[in-house]
Amino acid sequence: MERANLEARARALIEAEAEVFRARRPRCAAAHDEEASGFFDGVPQHWMLDWPTPFPLVVDQASGVELVDLDGNRIVDVCLGDTGAMFGHGPAPVLEALKNAGMRGLTTMLPSSDAQVVGRLLVECFGLPRWQLGATASDANRFAIRVARAVTGRAKLLVFDGCYHGAVDDTLVDLVDGKTISRRNLLGQVRDLGELTVSIPFNDEAALADALAANDIACVLAEPVMTNCGMIPPAPGFHDTLRHLTREAGTLLLIDETHTISTGLGGYTKVHSLEPDLIVMGKPIGGGVPVSVWGMTQAISDKLHVIRREQSGHGHSGIGTTLSGSALQLACLRACLEHVMTEEAYAKMQANADRIEAGFKAAIAGAGLDWTVSRVGARLEVVFSALPVKNAAEARAAASDTIEAALHLSMLNLGYLLTPFHNMVLVSPALSEKQAGGLVNAFSTVLERLIERRAAA
Ligand SMILES: Cc1ncc(COP(=O)(O)O)c(C=O)c1O
């Protein structure tokens, strides 16, 4: 079916499905009121209004993969807080750690007795020898970038077009007509972010060599698979080239594993034997509790010691926040690393992701659509193009907000919550085989409605 026809059909579907959503949720509708709630826009984070639903779901309970909204609707969650709850809502060992941490003190600005165990677990699991904590992946990226600049003495940063690394000013840029510019819609941004950040297309080895040639880039910050602009896999050999060229240019390689931790135990880096100088991870690493980690090589750690000594080691370094490294974070990290983020959990996630990938591909073929399913371990995304996209320009050309919204709303009305803004499915160890099958059936039904083989709900 032509894209224009599909989009017209998607618009009609959105209208019908929005009605169904509304009819089932009088309480959620009533809860969304700026005046009564006291929140700006009626929500604790303004972007909670950006979902394709007419008003936000208000979640009463979340456990495993099941959400119950304020109106009592039960939903299978494959959005999982966009990865924050990748291991399921409230994994039992983390709930136990939360309870115990509550009894033993949540934050003291000192290392807790869990600290040494957690440090060793991070080294074992992710390979790099020295670690620090933050509260969010955004924080961890900011801190790692700062360290990269400190140890290289260089100011510039290189990112890939279409990247998202959190609320990190230096990275909020776009590549437009070959020029790096501040991203549109940034609030209150007064600096020209293109002055110190270079953005190039992912998978473009020539552009990479060119950008690194002046030996003035402190670090390349990259997701190993780009997950925030479609889902863009690295071309064969791209990571080898990236590592080789960065080493040659004296540029550090900072890998952001916040989403690609879905790949398998130890993240994409461990599974694919990458050799970054710095790694960042956040979101699910503490089982849903706000904690992030960033790791560095021995060489960076050694240089940092020297710099800190020269500066006498005191004062504001620009790294760290009061609640980072807290007893609460350490307790939850320990529980997650020891008991939640395990080989067994990943095996279960992969097995269901295999089923969903095969089922989605069959449904797409059955509907005669030329779409692909991109995958990084437990993370799958439906991309509206016949071939995997190679960079952000191709991903943007393939994307359709309208079709995405239609799929999202229709799936939600059938009881499955996809990630908004892109059709991402994240498979948690709490998802059962039956639920995975139900998700595939729902997807197939929705595609049939989209191509008008079946009437809408
Ligand atoms: C790859 C990546 N890194 C970092 C972040 C920032 O995470 P947080 O919002 O938890 O700081 C995100 C958020 O989506 C992300 O996708």
The ligand as an SDF file (V2000), in Angstrom:
LIG
                    3D

 16 16  0  0  0  0  0  0  0  0999 V2000
   21.1790    6.4310   24.9230 C   0  0  0  0  0  0  0  0  0  0  0  0
   20.6970    7.2840   26.0550 C   0  0  0  0  0  0  0  0  0  0  0  0
   21.5830    7.7970   26.9130 N   0  0  0  0  0  0  0  0  0  0  0  0
   21.2050    8.5590   27.9370 C   0  0  0  0  0  0  0  0  0  0  0  0
   19.8750    8.8470   28.1440 C   0  0  0  0  0  0  0  0  0  0  0  0
   19.4740    9.7130   29.2960 C   0  0  0  0  0  0  0  0  0  0  0  0
   18.8500    8.9760   30.2950 O   0  0  0  0  0  0  0  0  0  0  0  0
   18.1720    9.7460   31.5050 P   0  0  0  0  0  0  0  0  0  0  0  0
   16.9940   10.4600   30.9190 O   0  0  0  0  0  0  0  0  0  0  0  0
   17.7640    8.6440   32.4370 O   0  0  0  0  0  0  0  0  0  0  0  0
   19.1630   10.6720   32.0720 O   0  0  0  0  0  0  0  0  0  0  0  0
   18.9170    8.3500   27.2830 C   0  0  0  0  0  0  0  0  0  0  0  0
   17.4920    8.6400   27.4700 C   0  0  0  0  0  0  0  0  0  0  0  0
   16.6200    8.2150   26.7500 O   0  0  0  0  0  0  0  0  0  0  0  0
   19.3440    7.5570   26.1890 C   0  0  0  0  0  0  0  0  0  0  0  0
   18.4710    7.0650   25.3010 O   0  0  0  0  0  0  0  0  0  0  0  0
  1  2  1  0
  2  3  1  0
  2 15  2  0
  3  4  2  0
  4  5  1  0
  5  6  1  0
  5 12  2  0
  6  7  1  0
  7  8  1  0
  8  9  2  0
  8 10  1  0
  8 11  1  0
 12 13  1  0
 12 15  1  0
 13 14  2  0
 15 16  1  0
M  END
$$$$
